[in-house]
Amino acid sequence: MREHYEYQPEGICAKLIEFEIEDGKIYGLHFLGGCNGNLKAIAKLVEGKDALITAEILRGNTCGHKMTSCADQLAQAIEQAMNGSELQRKAS
């Protein structure tokens, strides 16, 4: 069963990151706000991929002068979801 997660990112243009994880793989990634084309591309690239490997690849990516990015915030959200942290979660 897929678990749906919602993550409130910090320090980026996107206001919300939503995704699902099933059997350790990420599905249905969607960002609210941010650079529309780039974030749609990230969603296509990670669809069905191993969540922890995805987080490892994206962790530490920055955007301009910011110390984080949408990709970095996604990595943090995935890691929290996989570690059972307090993300907003519901079964899909």
N, C-alpha and C positions, 0 to 999 in steps of 0.2 A: 504494500500500500504506500502511496506517495504521501509524504508529509509536506505541507505548504508552509513556507516561512516568509515573514515580513520583517525587514530590517530597516531601521532609521539610521541612515548614514550620517557622518559628521564631517564637515570641512569640504564638502563637494557641492556641485550644482544640483545633482539628483536629490530628491526629497524622500524617496522610498525605493527599496530594492525588494522584489518579490521573486521567489523561486521555489521549486519543489525538489526533494531528494527522494529517490527510491533505489534501494540496493546500492547505495553509495554513489549514485550517478545523479547529475543535475539536469533538471528539465524546467521548461516554462519560465526562463529568466525574463524579467521585465523590470525596467527602471522607470520611475516617474520623474520626469525632468532630466536635465543633463543634455549632452550632445546626442541628439536623436540617432543620427546615422551611425556613429561610432558604437553606441550602446546596442543598437540592433545587430550590428556586426558581431560584437562580443557574445550576444545571446545566441546567435547562429553557431558561432565557433565552439561554444561550450555545451550545446545541447547534447545530452546523452553521454557526456564525458565523465570520467571519474572526478568526483567532487574534490577530494583532497589533492589530487594532482593539479587540478584547475587552480585551487587556492595557492598551492606552492608556486605555480607559474606566475600568477597575478600579484602575489604579495610584494609590497614594496614599490610598486609602480607609482610614479608621481605625475601630477598634472600642472604644467607651468611652474609657478612659484610655490604651489601648495605642497605640503609634506605628504599628501595622500592623493588618491584619485578614485574614480568610480570603480576601476578594476581592483585597486587595493581595498576599498571598502567592501566589495563583493568577496574578496578573499577572506576578510575578517568575518563577514556574515556566514560564509560557508564553514569556516573553522568553528565558529560558535555553534552553528546548527549541528555539526558532526560531533561536537563535544557535549551536546545536551544542554547548552547554556539557555538563558532566559530570552530567547527570541520569541516573537509572537508566532505561534504554530497552530496548525489545524490539519487534520487528516483530509485528504482530497478524495 
